[in-house]
Amino acid sequence: MLSVASVGSAGGAANYFAKDDYYVGDGPAELSEWGGKGAEALGLKGQVSKDDFEKLLDGKLPDGSIVNTNANRRAGIDLTFSMPKSASLMIQLGGDKRVLEAQASAVKSVMAYLEKHFAEARDYSRNGNGEPVRTGNLVYAADSDDRAHVFRSDAAQRSALIARR
């Protein structure tokens, strides 16, 4: 199942995700990583730091430039890819990591598909509402949050799409 939520303010979002150890917590580096062609172009790779995550949500690029200053802009979108409880139980109780690896592979495929076919930004240069512009690149923080739900049976993968332009 896919759940989609809008990401509000940069500081609030970074603190929320850090509190639950999503993307920017103290968990192992291999469970949190930058993804997308946009992240690659910005030189973002490896573990997601809270500082970088918050700055990007706030429209500040690693080189110091500021983008997407529209007052009504959306900082990003939080995508949660949840697997069925039966599959989560196979991981939690049965120790079958192949299920988690299959989900991780599926989520990467979905993110690549979204990036190729649906990635766009808004151009506000000609009107206040902004016009959609196809970019073909995304910046996202990917996280496997099965560690955050050790006592629950709902393993999931999350991806936070970060708005930039």
PyMOL commands that set and color helices and strands:
alter all, ss='L'
color gray80, all
select helices_A, chain A and resi 10-19+29-31+37-41+50-57+85-92+97-118+145-149
alter helices_A, ss='H'
color red, helices_A
select strands_A, chain A and resi 2-7+32-35+76-82+120-123+131-134+140-144+156-162
alter strands_A, ss='S'
color yellow, strands_A
deselect
rebuild
show_as cartoon
